[in-house]
Amino acid sequence: MILDGLLQFDSAANLALGVGTYNSTNVIDLGVTSGVPSSASGGGARDIGIGDDPAMKLLVDILTTFPSGGAGTLALILQGAPDNGSGAPGTWSTYWQSSTFALATLVSTRGNFANIDMPRVPPGVAMPRFLRMQYVIGGATMTAGAIASYIVLDTFQQVYSSAGNLSGYPAGVVVAN
């Protein structure tokens, strides 16, 4: 798995915040800006491979475990917007929304918390030039917790042992080489 800064929403978003909706630090611009013209009329200029195999994936990783006490919840939203004609985002539309997660499930996940293929543009919604993540905190103020979120080509799927070590085989299995 390669983490690309141009496909990064947040590298370590601190979500020790009150109830509310918070936007990712970075907005991904699918328009190419280094010599190739962007689509000023609203479309995205970069193909992120929806429907490809392997598909680009939305990766959300919990870096710091959220405290398990209290009634706080977290939901994730991926949004896209066309160019407004001036090189800035137009009206944001929701492309994907997670279920609402209780605090007890918000533990350090090592890259597997939200691991989905990039969704298609919803019917009747303009092709996006810009993408962002939103984090929706509900129920109660979070006192700790941090998240990283990216678009990636492939995710790291190696199994971890209960002790948190990389482990491809259950204990006691000997692999003859």
Residue pairs with C-beta under 8 A, 6 or more apart in sequence:
1 59
1 111
1 152
1 153
1 154
1 155
1 156
2 152
2 153
2 154
3 150
3 152
4 150
4 151
4 152
6 28
7 28
7 150
7 151
7 152
8 26
8 28
8 149
8 150
9 24
9 25
9 26
9 28
9 131
9 132
9 133
9 149
9 150
9 151
10 24
10 25
10 26
10 133
10 147
10 148
10 149
11 25
11 148
12 63
12 146
12 147
12 148
13 22
13 24
13 25
13 135
13 146
13 147
13 148
13 149
14 145
14 146
15 22
15 66
15 74
15 135
15 137
15 142
15 145
15 146
15 147
16 142
16 143
16 144
16 145
17 137
17 141
17 142
18 137
18 141
18 142
19 137
19 138
19 139
19 140
19 141
20 136
20 137
21 77
21 134
21 135
21 136
21 137
22 134
22 135
22 136
22 137
23 132
23 133
23 134
24 132
24 133
24 134
24 135
24 149
26 132
27 89
27 130
27 131
27 132
28 130
28 131
28 132
28 151
29 38
29 129
29 130
30 44
30 45
30 46
30 48
30 128
30 129
30 130
30 131
31 38
31 39
31 44
31 45
31 46
31 83
31 87
31 129
32 38
32 45
32 46
36 45
37 45
38 45
38 83
38 87
38 129
39 45
39 83
39 129
40 83
40 85
40 87
41 83
41 85
42 82
42 83
42 85
42 90
42 126
42 127
42 129
43 82
43 83
43 126
43 127
43 129
44 127
44 128
44 129
45 129
48 56
48 118
48 151
49 55
49 56
49 118
50 56
50 117
50 118
50 119
50 120
50 121
51 120
54 153
54 154
55 117
55 118
56 117
56 118
56 151
56 152
56 153
57 115
57 116
57 117
57 118
57 151
57 152
57 153
57 154
57 155
58 78
58 96
58 114
58 115
58 116
58 117
58 118
58 119
58 149
58 150
58 151
59 111
59 114
59 115
59 148
59 149
59 150
59 151
59 152
59 155
60 76
60 113
60 114
60 115
60 133
60 147
60 148
60 149
61 109
61 110
61 111
61 112
61 113
61 147
61 148
61 149
62 106
62 107
62 108
62 109
62 113
62 145
62 146
62 147
63 108
63 146
63 147
63 148
64 108
64 144
64 145
64 146
65 106
65 107
65 108
65 144
65 145
66 72
66 74
66 103
66 106
66 107
66 142
66 144
66 145
67 103
67 142
67 143
67 144
67 145
68 103
68 104
69 103
70 103
70 139
70 140
70 143
71 103
71 139
71 140
72 103
72 137
72 138
72 139
72 140
72 141
72 142
73 100
73 101
73 102
73 103
73 137
73 138
73 139
74 100
74 101
74 103
74 106
74 135
74 136
74 137
74 138
74 142
74 145
75 97
75 98
75 99
75 100
75 101
75 135
75 136
75 138
76 97
76 98
76 114
76 133
76 134
76 135
76 136
76 149
77 94
77 96
77 97
77 98
77 133
77 134
77 135
77 136
78 94
78 95
78 96
78 97
78 119
78 131
78 132
78 133
78 134
79 92
79 93
79 94
79 95
79 131
79 132
79 133
79 134
80 92
80 93
80 95
80 121
80 125
80 128
80 130
80 131
80 132
81 89
81 90
81 91
81 92
81 93
81 128
81 129
81 130
81 132
82 89
82 90
82 91
82 126
82 127
82 128
82 129
82 130
83 89
83 90
83 129
83 130
84 90
89 129
89 130
89 132
90 126
92 132
93 122
93 125
93 126
93 128
94 122
95 119
95 120
95 121
95 122
95 125
95 128
96 116
96 119
98 114
100 136
100 138
106 145
110 156
110 160
111 155
111 156
112 155
112 157
113 147
114 149
115 155
118 151
121 127
121 128
131 151
133 149
135 147
158 166
158 168
159 166
159 167
159 168
160 166
160 167
161 167
161 171
169 175
